[in-house]
Amino acid sequence: MSQNPLNTIRQDVQSMHAYAIQDSTGMVKLDAMENPFALPPALQAELGARLGAVAIHRYPGARIDELKQALARHVDLPAGCGLMLGNGSDELISLLAMGCDLPGATILAPLPGFVMYAMSAQLQGLKFVGVPLTVDFELDEPAMLAAMREHKPAITYIAYPNNPTANLWSAGTIRRLIAEAAGFGGLVVMDEAYQPFSSHSWLDEIRAQPSAHAHVLLMRTLSKFGLAGVRIGYMVGAQALVHEIDKLRPPYNVSVLNAECALFALEHAEVFADQAAQIREQRALLIDALAAMPGVTPFPSEANMVLVRVPDAQRSFDALKAQGILVKNVSRMHPLLTHCLRLTVGTPSENALLIRALQTAL
């Protein structure tokens, strides 16, 4: 009698839900915090020629090191820090969980937050502790400190700015949490996925006070820079720490095509900086338009998204979708997000369509 091959798969994995990606065919896509601007046609042609010349019959080699060097120059890598690449930030989050998988280890993060922090802990068999934000989406410093003292997490994640709330948290609070983690030897990971749209980067703090940040790692991604389809994440921190995590990285985790795209983008960083500036301008206009709608509450944003509370999130989501506008309904992710939608900041025309559609939906 044959056995069920599913019995070889962990039960907790079978009970999980896969990361959901909404079908966006034919829609104005404002659900995934992507840069809405394509490359100008001249740069598309230039990039196409570059990619056509890549030696795709060879494994990735020295070009990957050149990308690391280019990123180090791009961020003005602080002295004494190393840099490693990931296949998006998601891979870096998984490698961190793998590297810190000691008996009884815990990963801690504020909630609501990026779902991959908890998922990486679960997949690695680690305990995850989520600490709710305050009602205005700020870090609950007493609760965070109490949880850190109780659980002594191997990793504390601090998204800066946060997803899906899009805000920057108090720098003073973060400094105290970083100091607390230093006391028991825990890592703090600053996740700056949305840095191109933010008014502040924690890399400046690391540069100014390196000794206080010897246990701090900082992650970024080129996805929000404008290369969501390329899947390049990177992490910086004390050389000794990065060296250990880099041992876990699969060989050839970054393809030659992805690396060439990233190098090309960094060579034309001014184009992407201009796109980010346009997104920040559109974000302000979108927030003003949302604030003028009765019953609608937009929250402050330092990212390329706006969290907004509406009278009925599901009804508004469905009505927007019926009009060809796809956003993210986050109202069931956490009690603090009740009746909330997350809106990606799009192009001027996309934002105008969103505003009109939401007015109709309301």
Secondary structure as GFF3:
##gff-version 3
##sequence-region A 1 362
A	DSSP	three_ten_helix	5	8	.	.	.	ID=ss1
A	DSSP	alpha_helix	11	14	.	.	.	ID=ss2
A	DSSP	beta_strand	28	29	.	.	.	ID=ss3
A	DSSP	alpha_helix	41	52	.	.	.	ID=ss4
A	DSSP	alpha_helix	62	75	.	.	.	ID=ss5
A	DSSP	beta_strand	81	86	.	.	.	ID=ss6
A	DSSP	alpha_helix	88	99	.	.	.	ID=ss7
A	DSSP	beta_strand	106	111	.	.	.	ID=ss8
A	DSSP	alpha_helix	115	123	.	.	.	ID=ss9
A	DSSP	beta_strand	127	132	.	.	.	ID=ss10
A	DSSP	alpha_helix	141	151	.	.	.	ID=ss11
A	DSSP	beta_strand	155	159	.	.	.	ID=ss12
A	DSSP	alpha_helix	171	184	.	.	.	ID=ss13
A	DSSP	beta_strand	187	191	.	.	.	ID=ss14
A	DSSP	three_ten_helix	195	197	.	.	.	ID=ss15
A	DSSP	alpha_helix	203	208	.	.	.	ID=ss16
A	DSSP	three_ten_helix	210	213	.	.	.	ID=ss17
A	DSSP	beta_strand	216	221	.	.	.	ID=ss18
A	DSSP	pi_helix	223	227	.	.	.	ID=ss19
A	DSSP	beta_strand	233	238	.	.	.	ID=ss20
A	DSSP	alpha_helix	239	246	.	.	.	ID=ss21
A	DSSP	alpha_helix	256	267	.	.	.	ID=ss22
A	DSSP	alpha_helix	269	291	.	.	.	ID=ss23
A	DSSP	beta_strand	297	298	.	.	.	ID=ss24
A	DSSP	beta_strand	305	309	.	.	.	ID=ss25
A	DSSP	alpha_helix	313	322	.	.	.	ID=ss26
A	DSSP	beta_strand	325	326	.	.	.	ID=ss27
A	DSSP	beta_strand	328	329	.	.	.	ID=ss28
A	DSSP	three_ten_helix	335	337	.	.	.	ID=ss29
A	DSSP	beta_strand	340	344	.	.	.	ID=ss30
A	DSSP	alpha_helix	348	361	.	.	.	ID=ss31
###
